[in-house]
């Protein structure tokens, strides 16, 4: 089984065999498309695929604030707690 890329949604569609003259319908977006006369096929190596799918690194975690060392807010005003 081979795959062709839809120009509209840029997703790979499985096909039995590739025919330049045949019109295909994307199974994802439903748009009909034909292959260009000169097909630009690109073989993706394992490293390139890993780069495309890599999750970006999270920023380093900050040290939590020790709330036992901070002064509480003075919430008592006019003798009434709010």
Long-range contacts (C-beta under 8 A, 24 or more apart in sequence): 4-35, 6-31, 6-33, 7-33, 8-33
